[in-house]
Amino acid sequence: MLTGIDYVVVIVYLIGIMLLGFYFKKFVHSSKDFFLAGKTLPFWAIGMSIVVSDIGALDFVGISGQAYRYGLAVGNFDWIGSVPAMLLAAFIFVPIFWKAGLYTIPEYLGRRYNDAVRVVASVTWIIFFAFNLGIIFWASAVLLNALMGWPIWVSILLTAAIVGLYTIFGGLAAVVMTDVVQMVVMFGGGAILVIIGFEHVGGWDGLVEKVTARGPAYENHFDLILPVDTQTPFPWTGILFGLTFVMANAYMIGNQAIVQRCLAAKSEWHAKASMIWGAFLKMFIPVLVLFPGLMAIVLLPDLEDGDQALPMLIRTLLPPGLSGLMFAAFLAGLMSSIDSMLNSTATLWTKDLYERFIKKGASDQHYLTVGRLATVALLLFGVATSPVSSNFPGIYVAVQTFLSFFQGPVFSVLLLGMFWKRATPWGGLAGLVGGITVSALLYAFKGALFTIEDPFLYVSWWSFVAGFVLTITVSLFTKPHPDARLGGLVFRIGK
Amino acid sequence: MLNFDWLADVPIGAARWVFLVLFIVIGLVVLMIPNEYIYAGLERRRWWHNLKLWALGVLAFIFVTYYVF
């Protein structure tokens, strides 16, 4: 539980974040300022924002819990599951998106294919973000309650008020620049826990020796590459085909919350550099959130629930003051996820749906107001729906599964749209809808089709293949856009 | 088929080299990117603006990680 000095650390941190975020209000005069920070952001801020937005308070606990159960293989998601995809994004996709002056990824799909593809992609992301908001609010508040004894509604209303204030008034610039501070706090809190943990387990050699000495169940806990018949969800074939080739690329190239930051870079070079800088920082995430899970095997053996590893470790190892810093790191994870979802969803709604279909040709100030109102509406929706998730224990997994239906097909359509000028509007729509259908069918019959318990990596690969084949097949029988329309939307070597 | 059973007999050592070769191939592709493309959007060029060096550094880090573990 928190002591007096911990409360001082947390309160100073929260006030600092609120003031920093609100400071950026004075730079927001247009919709471009609100949604893309006026295209003024430097690479270092964008890279840090990408990393911290990608890891929430729940991931902190979840990843260390999985490391407790499965070992180092969980690190694949931040190493091979991020780095190659971020390099592909940096050198191919992001420069083309940036030069095209895009606000959203569905906007690219609309220009490259047609409005139907754009609407399917945009509505899917809006539904995912909107429902995820409430779930993350509630689950994070429950976590903070268990960890530090904070009342659930205090956590929800306090974080909603602070994040809402700077996101509504400061737009993307406030989101990204507060994320920079959140990342420093998160890395600082995580690093202190890891350093103290290593002292207790006898360094790296002591950790390896003591974990592997616990018996055959732990002999693969320090292996990144696991056999095809592993009982974990991470066989090397799933990591290679499902994660490296599909999910990582879909996430780093097709996720509005990630890519929107790069679109706000102050130059093409900064847009590229932000992704590579983000890839570098991302490689330290497993060290900060996965290693505590491995340490808990030694320091807190035989926990019934692996997700208890990190909270118990914090209580066991950290003195007053540092507990407050770790609590601030959890809050940083929560707030950086919420602000990203709010700003990205407001952008998707305003640019892809409202401006395109509901009210064309209005003044820029009108769209700025719509963006702010959308942020307010989403925040209220997230807070109002947060207690609902407590009545449906499986809703977190259900919402994540809903998104995973979409990852493989959307990447197949993005990939072919970028590299194959013959891909047609009907081909793109068939690939997207057909791929999502294949995902749903694979999940519906996963017990009969797959041998591992949670085959999400295999589902993403096969739904990608389905989307890819369908897009090509239908494109060969339908009419493509004329070359003139594809200028700047298709990658050409040497251009 | 759906479970990649046909790769079940591949030794873990060989599987590791599949990943390592992937990193090497990505590195070679990065090396082939023209400098004009790398520096696009910059008014003044410094040696540290060369994003190929950044990318190769990140790939070296991940190569060593997968070689060791």
Interface residues (C-beta under 8 A of the other chain):
Chain A: L72 W79 I80 V83 P84 L87 A90 F91 P95 F222 D223 L224 I225 P227 V228 D229 P235 W236 T237 G238 L240 F241 T244 S267 E268 W269 H270 A271 K272 A273 I276 W277 A279 F280 M283 L442 L449 F450 T451 I452 P455 Y458 W462 G494
Chain B: L2 N3 F4 D5 L7 A8 V10 I12 A15 R16 V18 F19 L22 F23 I26 V30 I33 P34 Y37 I38 Y39 A40 G41 L42 H49 L51 W54 A55 G57 V58 L59 F61 I62 T65 Y66 F69
